[in-house]
Amino acid sequence: MEKQIHRIGVLTSGGDAPGMNAAVRAVVRTAMDLGIGCVGIRRGWNGLIASDFVQLDATSVSHIIDKGGTVLYTARSEEFMTEEGRAKALSTCKLLGLEGIVAIGGDGTFRGALALSRQAAASGYDLQVVGIPATIDNDIGCSHYTIGFDTACNTAVQCIDKLRDTMQSHERCSVVEVMGRRAGHLALYVGISVGATAVLIPERDVDFDRDIVEKIRQARLAGTTHYMVVVAEGAGSAADIGKRIHDALGLDPRVTVLGHIQRGGSPTARDRETASRMGYMAVAALASSRGNCIIATQDGRIVDLDMEEALQMKKSFPMDRYQILEALTLSGSHRS
């Protein structure tokens, strides 16, 4: 027999991502539809430790689906990583009568959620957790897509399109650094979308002559007088790449680091819709006693996966897309 859930909490943790608010809205409204109370935990896991919360209802999450960032705020918590910190968080859960928590974030958020659930079980308290993947890096192993990725890509594309206008006018080389410390999904997706001359990603060892110098040379021989190089932050410093281009080719590159602008802005339709479906599924899982899971996208479907197993999964990098990029940039056909 399924256990009746009376009250759950929802929080956002780690780096913010466009679409987090849409997920919060979906969690709250689905809970209300099922007769489940919902509490918003502010500032991630720190909020559970400090008892920083707000009562949420269907009206309180109106008009946030189009907002970037997160209305619940977000933070990283070193204290929560300790058993003592989680004990404080567990005390707050007991005080508020929380029987489940929906945690929106990345791998670190999910590992913290699982540790809290296990510590609760050891103390005799049944607390089920559900994770919703949200990160612009799209680097969650168990999910083919994460909330925020599409918006971040579109933001980067819009910025680079504007840069291209001035680079073309002055016949210059532009080196643009995008986010992606450990994953190049964002850089590669954006690079293909803007018709970049070259893209550097952490999943592929950088050969400067092969990956930069020769591609710029071939582009010049094909008649191009402006060049766009996209660099994932984990593949190297755009400033260093720009200097090496200057030394090797005599060009005067302009370096742009997009930085945290990629995390902001109104989420795209894809991120709003995906976040809404994931938020609904998260509450449905708790209501059906399928806790300690992660809501993920697999081959276009939204599924719930056992959290412990999901955290062991690895995502293969779509290197075939890099081959597509190379085919489109090694000749004059690379010009967008």
C-alpha positions in Angstrom: 0.0 0.0 0.0 1.3 3.4 -1.0 2.2 5.8 1.9 0.2 9.0 1.8 2.5 12.0 1.5 1.3 15.1 3.3 4.1 17.7 2.9 7.2 18.0 0.8 10.0 20.5 0.4 11.6 21.9 -2.8 15.0 23.5 -3.2 17.5 24.6 -5.8 21.2 24.0 -5.2 24.5 24.6 -6.9 24.8 26.7 -10.0 21.6 28.4 -11.2 20.1 27.5 -14.5 17.3 29.0 -16.6 14.2 26.9 -16.1 14.7 26.2 -12.4 11.7 28.5 -11.6 9.6 26.5 -14.1 10.5 23.3 -12.2 9.7 24.9 -8.8 6.3 26.0 -10.2 5.5 22.6 -11.5 6.5 20.9 -8.2 4.3 23.3 -6.2 1.3 23.2 -8.5 1.4 19.4 -8.9 1.6 19.0 -5.1 -1.4 21.3 -4.6 -3.3 19.3 -7.2 -2.6 16.1 -5.3 -3.5 17.6 -1.9 0.2 17.7 -0.8 1.6 20.7 1.1 4.8 22.3 -0.2 7.5 24.2 1.5 10.2 26.2 -0.4 13.7 25.7 1.1 15.7 28.9 0.4 19.4 28.9 -0.4 19.8 25.2 -1.1 20.8 22.8 1.6 21.9 25.8 3.7 18.2 26.6 4.1 17.5 23.2 5.7 20.4 23.7 8.2 19.3 27.3 9.0 15.5 26.6 8.9 15.2 29.2 6.1 11.9 28.4 4.3 8.7 29.8 2.9 5.3 28.3 2.6 4.3 27.9 -1.1 1.0 27.5 -2.8 -0.3 27.6 -6.4 -0.6 31.4 -6.3 2.8 32.1 -4.8 4.5 30.6 -7.9 2.5 32.5 -10.4 4.4 34.5 -13.1 7.8 32.8 -12.4 7.8 30.3 -15.3 9.5 33.0 -17.6 12.0 34.2 -15.0 15.7 33.2 -15.1 17.6 32.4 -12.0 15.8 30.9 -9.0 13.2 32.6 -6.7 14.4 30.2 -3.9 18.0 31.4 -4.3 20.8 28.9 -4.4 24.1 28.2 -2.7 26.7 25.5 -2.1 27.0 24.2 1.5 30.2 22.8 2.9 28.5 22.2 6.3 25.8 20.0 4.7 28.6 17.7 3.5 29.3 16.8 7.1 27.2 14.4 9.2 26.6 17.1 11.8 25.3 19.5 9.1 22.9 16.9 7.8 21.7 16.2 11.3 20.7 19.9 11.6 19.0 19.7 8.2 17.2 16.5 9.3 15.9 18.3 12.5 14.4 21.0 10.3 12.7 18.3 8.2 11.2 16.8 11.3 10.1 20.2 12.6 8.3 21.0 9.4 6.9 17.5 8.9 8.6 17.0 5.5 8.3 13.5 4.1 9.9 14.2 0.8 12.3 16.7 -0.8 12.6 17.6 -4.5 16.2 18.8 -5.1 16.8 20.7 -8.3 20.5 20.9 -9.3 23.4 18.7 -10.3 25.4 15.7 -9.2 26.5 17.4 -5.9 22.9 18.3 -5.1 21.8 14.7 -5.7 24.6 13.1 -3.7 23.7 15.4 -0.8 20.1 14.4 -1.1 20.9 10.7 -1.0 23.2 11.1 2.0 20.4 13.0 3.8 17.9 10.3 3.0 20.2 7.5 4.2 21.0 9.4 7.4 17.3 9.9 8.0 16.6 6.2 7.5 19.4 5.3 10.0 17.7 7.5 12.6 14.3 5.9 11.9 12.9 8.8 9.9 11.5 8.1 6.4 12.5 10.9 4.1 12.4 10.3 0.4 14.2 12.5 -2.1 13.9 13.2 -5.8 16.4 15.0 -8.0 15.7 17.1 -11.1 18.8 17.7 -13.3 19.4 21.4 -13.9 22.8 22.7 -15.2 23.8 24.6 -18.3 26.7 22.3 -18.8 24.4 19.3 -19.6 26.9 17.0 -17.8 24.6 14.9 -15.7 25.5 11.3 -16.6 22.1 9.7 -16.2 20.2 12.4 -18.2 20.5 13.1 -21.9 19.3 16.6 -21.3 19.4 19.0 -18.3 17.3 22.1 -17.6 19.1 25.3 -18.7 21.2 23.9 -21.5 19.1 25.2 -24.4 18.8 28.7 -22.9 22.5 28.9 -22.3 23.2 27.8 -25.9 20.8 30.4 -27.3 22.3 33.1 -25.1 25.8 32.3 -26.3 24.7 32.1 -30.0 23.1 35.5 -29.8 26.2 37.0 -28.3 28.5 35.4 -30.8 26.3 36.5 -33.7 26.7 40.1 -32.5 30.5 39.7 -32.2 30.6 38.2 -35.7 29.2 41.5 -37.1 32.0 43.5 -35.8 34.7 40.9 -36.5 33.5 40.7 -40.2 33.5 44.5 -40.4 37.1 44.7 -39.2 38.3 41.4 -40.7 39.5 40.1 -37.4 39.7 36.9 -35.4 37.5 36.5 -32.4 38.2 34.0 -29.6 35.1 33.4 -27.4 35.3 31.5 -24.1 32.0 29.7 -23.0 31.3 27.8 -19.8 32.1 24.1 -19.5 34.9 23.4 -17.0 34.6 19.6 -17.3 32.3 19.2 -20.3 32.3 20.6 -23.9 28.6 20.0 -24.7 27.9 23.8 -24.6 31.0 24.8 -26.7 30.4 22.2 -29.4 26.7 22.8 -29.7 27.3 26.6 -29.9 30.3 26.2 -32.2 28.2 24.2 -34.8 25.3 26.7 -34.5 27.5 29.8 -35.2 29.6 28.2 -37.9 32.8 28.5 -35.8 36.2 28.2 -37.5 37.4 26.0 -34.6 36.1 24.7 -31.3 38.2 23.5 -28.3 36.6 21.1 -25.8 38.1 19.3 -22.7 37.1 15.9 -24.1 39.6 16.2 -26.9 43.3 16.9 -26.5 44.2 20.2 -28.0 46.7 20.2 -30.9 47.2 23.9 -31.5 48.6 23.6 -35.0 46.0 21.1 -36.1 42.9 22.6 -34.3 43.6 26.3 -34.7 46.4 27.3 -37.0 45.6 25.0 -40.0 41.9 25.7 -39.8 42.4 29.5 -39.9 44.9 29.0 -42.7 42.4 26.9 -44.7 39.7 29.4 -44.0 41.9 32.2 -45.3 42.8 30.3 -48.5 39.0 29.8 -49.0 38.6 33.5 -49.0 37.5 34.2 -45.4 39.0 37.3 -43.7 37.3 36.8 -40.3 37.5 33.8 -37.9 35.5 32.6 -34.9 37.2 30.3 -32.3 35.0 28.9 -29.5 36.8 27.6 -26.4 35.2 25.7 -23.5 36.7 27.0 -20.3 37.9 23.5 -19.4 39.9 23.3 -22.7 42.1 26.4 -22.0 42.1 30.1 -21.5 40.7 32.2 -24.3 43.3 34.9 -23.5 46.1 32.4 -23.9 44.7 31.0 -27.1 44.4 34.5 -28.5 48.0 35.3 -27.7 49.2 32.1 -29.4 47.2 32.9 -32.5 48.8 36.3 -32.6 52.3 34.7 -32.2 51.7 32.0 -34.8 49.7 33.9 -37.5 50.3 37.5 -36.9 46.6 38.2 -36.4 45.2 40.5 -33.7 42.5 38.4 -32.0 39.8 39.9 -29.9 39.0 37.8 -26.8 35.6 37.7 -25.2 34.7 35.7 -22.0 30.9 35.3 -21.9 31.0 34.1 -18.3 27.9 34.1 -16.1 25.8 35.9 -18.7 25.1 32.4 -20.0 23.3 31.4 -16.8 20.8 34.3 -17.0 17.8 35.3 -19.1 14.3 34.1 -19.7 14.3 30.3 -20.3 13.5 29.0 -23.8 10.3 27.0 -24.5 12.3 23.8 -24.4 13.6 24.5 -20.9 10.2 25.7 -19.6 8.4 22.6 -21.0 11.1 20.1 -19.9 11.3 21.6 -16.4 7.5 21.5 -16.1 7.4 17.8 -17.1 10.2 17.0 -14.7 8.6 18.9 -11.8 5.4 17.0 -12.4 7.1 13.6 -12.6 9.1 14.4 -9.4 6.0 14.9 -7.3 4.2 12.0 -9.0 7.1 9.7 -8.0 6.9 10.8 -4.3 3.1 10.4 -4.3 3.6 6.9 -5.7 6.2 6.0 -3.1 9.0 5.9 -5.7 11.4 8.2 -3.8 15.2 8.3 -3.9 15.2 8.7 -7.6 16.3 11.1 -10.3 14.0 12.4 -13.0 15.9 12.1 -16.2 15.5 12.4 -20.0 16.2 9.2 -21.9 15.7 9.1 -25.6 13.2 11.9 -25.5 11.2 10.4 -22.6 11.0 11.6 -19.0 11.8 8.7 -16.7 12.6 8.2 -13.0 15.8 6.3 -12.2 17.1 4.9 -8.9 19.3 7.6 -7.5 22.1 5.4 -6.5 22.3 3.7 -9.8 21.8 7.0 -11.7 24.7 8.6 -9.9 27.0 5.8 -11.3 26.1 6.5 -14.9 28.5 8.1 -17.3 27.5 10.2 -20.3 29.3 9.6 -23.5 30.3 12.7 -25.4 28.8 13.0 -28.9 32.1 13.0 -30.8 30.2 12.5 -34.0 29.1 16.1 -33.7 32.7 17.1 -33.6 33.3 15.3 -36.8 30.4 17.1 -38.3 31.9 20.4 -37.2 35.2 19.5 -38.8 33.5 18.6 -42.1 31.8 21.9 -42.2 34.9 24.0 -41.3 37.8 22.5 -43.2 36.8 24.1 -46.5 35.1 27.3 -47.7 31.8 25.7 -46.9 32.3 26.6 -43.2 31.3 30.2 -43.8 27.9 30.9 -42.3 
